[in-house]
Amino acid sequence: MASHEVQDVDPDQARQLIDAGWRVIDVRTDAEWADGHLSGSFHVPMDQVVEEIGGHLDHPLLVVCASGGRSMRVAQYLAAQGVETANLDGGLHAWEAAGLPVER
């Protein structure tokens, strides 16, 4: 059974989760998404999570935003629903700062 605690992960840990089959959910706005996102991630804007997340619940979820604040709130909500989640600490900014690829 999933814990209600959300793990904050750094970009290297996030890559390990992705390699292990975790699905990446990007909760930023449409404009932010269009500026760049993790390859293979799914765009579910924060204000649409309740309605749109259902199709992604067959995987543990790594939640991403620009800096980690919005994604942490979404990850906490999902964890409270029993979903296994992690938050990318520092968000896409940390991912890019670590030299990891962004799809544009």
HELIX and SHEET records of a PDB file:
HELIX    1   1 PRO A   11  ASP A   19  1                                   9    
HELIX    2   2 ASP A   30  ASP A   35  1                                   6    
HELIX    3   3 MET A   46  GLN A   48  5                                   3    
HELIX    4   4 VAL A   49  GLU A   52  1                                   4    
HELIX    5   5 ILE A   53  HIS A   56  5                                   4    
HELIX    6   6 GLY A   69  ALA A   80  1                                  12    
HELIX    7   7 GLY A   91  ALA A   97  1                                   7    
SHEET    1   A 5 GLN A   7  VAL A   9  0                                        
SHEET    2   A 5 THR A  85  LEU A  88  1                                        
SHEET    3   A 5 LEU A  61  VAL A  64  1                                        
SHEET    4   A 5 ARG A  23  ASP A  26  1                                        
SHEET    5   A 5 PHE A  42  HIS A  43  1                                        
END                                                                             
